[in-house]
């Protein structure tokens, strides 16, 4: 019996074509059966997806930490400014008023006003910074949710 074999390459699969087998019908064999739908392709999809999800989780944690630190910094600045204002007020109470002292007190009152303005600006800046960070946090959380949904969907498809 004469068997003629031909090799034909189709994509990633090597297919052996036998012209005539013992029963007279052509038979087809896959030589490279290691590539299947549920092996290396699935693992690479999961690996890439998991890395992106892990990156997003890290980013979310960093944003949450930035928000906390910004609010903490704002409180510290506000408290320091409040201490300076109290010291100026105490100076007014402890020192008598003379002509020279009146000018100094006016200058100190002006400083109190400037410190109050600084406190207001800091509150506004803090609010703006935190609002921007929270916006970015929401975007990252939404992206994370979408990625996890896609991964779950791919897992179900590949099962």
C-alpha positions as a LaTeX table, in Angstrom:
\begin{tabular}{lrrr}
\hline
Residue & $x$ (\AA) & $y$ (\AA) & $z$ (\AA) \\
\hline
Unk1 & 0.00 & 0.00 & 0.00 \\
Unk2 & 1.37 & 3.36 & $-1.00$ \\
Unk3 & 0.83 & 6.32 & 1.29 \\
Unk4 & 1.56 & 9.78 & 0.10 \\
Unk5 & 1.92 & 12.39 & 2.77 \\
Unk6 & 1.66 & 16.09 & 2.31 \\
Unk7 & 2.27 & 18.71 & 4.88 \\
Unk8 & 0.26 & 21.86 & 4.74 \\
Unk9 & 0.66 & 24.73 & 7.20 \\
Unk10 & $-2.55$ & 26.49 & 8.24 \\
Unk11 & $-2.00$ & 29.25 & 10.78 \\
Unk12 & $-0.43$ & 27.66 & 13.84 \\
Unk13 & $-1.55$ & 24.12 & 13.02 \\
Unk14 & 0.39 & 21.51 & 11.09 \\
Unk15 & $-2.01$ & 19.22 & 9.34 \\
Unk16 & $-0.97$ & 15.89 & 7.92 \\
Unk17 & $-2.99$ & 14.84 & 4.96 \\
Unk18 & $-2.88$ & 11.16 & 4.08 \\
Unk19 & $-4.11$ & 10.47 & 0.59 \\
Unk20 & $-5.21$ & 6.94 & 1.10 \\
Unk21 & $-5.47$ & 5.05 & 4.36 \\
Unk22 & $-6.08$ & 1.35 & 4.85 \\
Unk23 & $-9.84$ & 1.76 & 4.64 \\
Unk24 & $-9.63$ & 3.90 & 1.52 \\
Unk25 & $-10.79$ & 7.13 & 3.12 \\
Unk26 & $-8.60$ & 10.19 & 3.63 \\
Unk27 & $-7.72$ & 10.91 & 7.26 \\
Unk28 & $-6.61$ & 14.18 & 8.79 \\
Unk29 & $-4.41$ & 14.56 & 11.82 \\
Unk30 & $-3.31$ & 17.54 & 13.84 \\
Unk31 & 0.42 & 17.34 & 14.49 \\
Unk32 & 0.56 & 20.34 & 16.84 \\
Unk33 & $-2.20$ & 19.86 & 19.38 \\
Unk34 & $-0.57$ & 21.91 & 22.15 \\
Unk35 & $-2.33$ & 25.09 & 21.03 \\
Unk36 & $-5.95$ & 25.07 & 22.12 \\
Unk37 & $-8.50$ & 27.69 & 23.02 \\
Unk38 & $-8.33$ & 27.16 & 26.76 \\
Unk39 & $-4.59$ & 27.05 & 27.44 \\
Unk40 & $-1.90$ & 29.60 & 26.72 \\
Unk41 & $-4.23$ & 32.15 & 25.15 \\
Unk42 & $-6.43$ & 32.18 & 28.22 \\
Unk43 & $-3.45$ & 32.51 & 30.53 \\
Unk44 & $-2.03$ & 35.46 & 28.58 \\
Unk45 & $-5.41$ & 37.22 & 28.56 \\
Unk46 & $-5.77$ & 36.67 & 32.28 \\
Unk47 & $-2.20$ & 37.78 & 32.97 \\
Unk48 & $-2.59$ & 41.03 & 31.03 \\
Unk49 & $-6.01$ & 41.67 & 32.53 \\
Unk50 & $-4.84$ & 40.93 & 36.07 \\
Unk51 & $-1.83$ & 43.23 & 35.69 \\
Unk52 & $-4.08$ & 46.08 & 34.56 \\
Unk53 & $-6.52$ & 45.44 & 37.41 \\
Unk54 & $-3.66$ & 45.34 & 39.94 \\
Unk55 & $-2.30$ & 48.59 & 38.51 \\
Unk56 & $-5.72$ & 50.23 & 38.85 \\
Unk57 & $-6.07$ & 49.01 & 42.44 \\
Unk58 & $-2.67$ & 50.48 & 43.27 \\
Unk59 & $-3.63$ & 53.75 & 41.61 \\
Unk60 & $-6.87$ & 53.87 & 43.60 \\
Unk61 & $-5.03$ & 53.30 & 46.88 \\
Unk62 & $-2.55$ & 56.05 & 46.01 \\
Unk63 & $-5.37$ & 58.48 & 45.19 \\
Unk64 & $-7.12$ & 57.72 & 48.46 \\
Unk65 & $-3.84$ & 58.34 & 50.30 \\
Unk66 & $-3.34$ & 61.62 & 48.43 \\
Unk67 & $-6.82$ & 62.78 & 49.42 \\
Unk68 & $-6.16$ & 61.99 & 53.08 \\
Unk69 & $-2.76$ & 63.71 & 53.00 \\
Unk70 & $-4.17$ & 66.81 & 51.31 \\
Unk71 & $-6.93$ & 67.13 & 53.90 \\
Unk72 & $-4.38$ & 66.59 & 56.69 \\
Unk73 & $-2.07$ & 69.26 & 55.24 \\
Unk74 & $-4.94$ & 71.71 & 54.99 \\
Unk75 & $-5.88$ & 71.15 & 58.63 \\
Unk76 & $-2.28$ & 71.67 & 59.70 \\
Unk77 & $-2.00$ & 74.93 & 57.75 \\
Unk78 & $-5.32$ & 76.12 & 59.15 \\
Unk79 & $-4.30$ & 75.28 & 62.72 \\
Unk80 & $-0.93$ & 77.02 & 62.37 \\
Unk81 & $-2.60$ & 80.14 & 61.03 \\
Unk82 & $-5.08$ & 80.03 & 63.90 \\
Unk83 & $-2.20$ & 79.88 & 66.40 \\
Unk84 & $-0.63$ & 82.99 & 64.85 \\
Unk85 & $-3.95$ & 84.84 & 65.06 \\
Unk86 & $-4.30$ & 83.89 & 68.73 \\
Unk87 & $-0.76$ & 85.11 & 69.46 \\
Unk88 & $-1.56$ & 88.45 & 67.84 \\
Unk89 & $-4.76$ & 88.74 & 69.88 \\
Unk90 & $-2.83$ & 87.93 & 73.06 \\
Unk91 & $-0.31$ & 90.64 & 72.18 \\
Unk92 & $-3.16$ & 93.18 & 71.98 \\
Unk93 & $-4.41$ & 92.20 & 75.41 \\
Unk94 & $-1.00$ & 92.24 & 77.10 \\
Unk95 & 0.34 & 95.53 & 75.72 \\
Unk96 & $-0.99$ & 99.00 & 76.58 \\
Unk97 & $-1.93$ & 101.37 & 73.80 \\
Unk98 & 0.34 & 104.29 & 73.11 \\
Unk99 & 0.81 & 106.23 & 69.89 \\
Unk100 & 3.56 & 103.89 & 68.65 \\
Unk101 & 1.69 & 100.82 & 69.80 \\
Unk102 & $-1.44$ & 101.91 & 67.92 \\
Unk103 & 0.47 & 101.77 & 64.63 \\
Unk104 & 1.87 & 98.36 & 65.53 \\
Unk105 & $-1.58$ & 97.12 & 66.51 \\
Unk106 & $-3.01$ & 98.32 & 63.20 \\
Unk107 & $-0.25$ & 96.48 & 61.36 \\
Unk108 & $-0.90$ & 93.38 & 63.45 \\
Unk109 & $-4.64$ & 93.64 & 62.80 \\
Unk110 & $-3.82$ & 93.78 & 59.09 \\
Unk111 & $-1.74$ & 90.62 & 59.53 \\
Unk112 & $-4.69$ & 88.93 & 61.23 \\
Unk113 & $-6.88$ & 89.82 & 58.26 \\
Unk114 & $-4.23$ & 88.49 & 55.85 \\
Unk115 & $-4.00$ & 85.26 & 57.84 \\
Unk116 & $-7.79$ & 84.89 & 57.73 \\
Unk117 & $-7.68$ & 85.40 & 53.95 \\
Unk118 & $-4.93$ & 82.77 & 53.75 \\
Unk119 & $-7.10$ & 80.36 & 55.71 \\
Unk120 & $-10.04$ & 80.92 & 53.37 \\
Unk121 & $-7.83$ & 80.47 & 50.30 \\
Unk122 & $-6.42$ & 77.27 & 51.77 \\
Unk123 & $-9.92$ & 75.92 & 52.40 \\
Unk124 & $-10.91$ & 76.67 & 48.81 \\
Unk125 & $-7.67$ & 75.23 & 47.39 \\
Unk126 & $-8.03$ & 72.13 & 49.51 \\
Unk127 & $-11.62$ & 71.67 & 48.39 \\
Unk128 & $-10.58$ & 72.06 & 44.72 \\
Unk129 & $-7.66$ & 69.65 & 45.09 \\
Unk130 & $-9.75$ & 67.05 & 46.88 \\
Unk131 & $-12.57$ & 67.42 & 44.34 \\
Unk132 & $-10.10$ & 66.84 & 41.49 \\
Unk133 & $-8.55$ & 63.85 & 43.25 \\
Unk134 & $-11.99$ & 62.37 & 43.95 \\
Unk135 & $-12.97$ & 62.84 & 40.31 \\
Unk136 & $-9.85$ & 60.97 & 39.24 \\
Unk137 & $-10.57$ & 58.34 & 41.90 \\
Unk138 & $-14.10$ & 57.80 & 40.55 \\
Unk139 & $-12.71$ & 57.44 & 37.02 \\
Unk140 & $-10.19$ & 54.83 & 38.18 \\
Unk141 & $-12.85$ & 52.96 & 40.14 \\
Unk142 & $-15.13$ & 52.94 & 37.10 \\
Unk143 & $-12.28$ & 51.70 & 34.90 \\
Unk144 & $-11.46$ & 49.01 & 37.47 \\
Unk145 & $-15.07$ & 47.90 & 37.57 \\
Unk146 & $-15.20$ & 47.70 & 33.77 \\
Unk147 & $-11.95$ & 45.71 & 33.61 \\
Unk148 & $-13.13$ & 43.27 & 36.27 \\
Unk149 & $-16.40$ & 42.84 & 34.38 \\
Unk150 & $-14.53$ & 42.09 & 31.16 \\
Unk151 & $-12.25$ & 39.62 & 32.91 \\
Unk152 & $-15.25$ & 37.84 & 34.45 \\
Unk153 & $-16.94$ & 37.73 & 31.04 \\
Unk154 & $-13.80$ & 36.33 & 29.39 \\
Unk155 & $-13.44$ & 33.75 & 32.16 \\
Unk156 & $-17.01$ & 32.60 & 31.52 \\
Unk157 & $-16.43$ & 32.48 & 27.76 \\
Unk158 & $-13.20$ & 30.53 & 28.10 \\
Unk159 & $-14.64$ & 27.94 & 30.52 \\
\hline
\end{tabular}
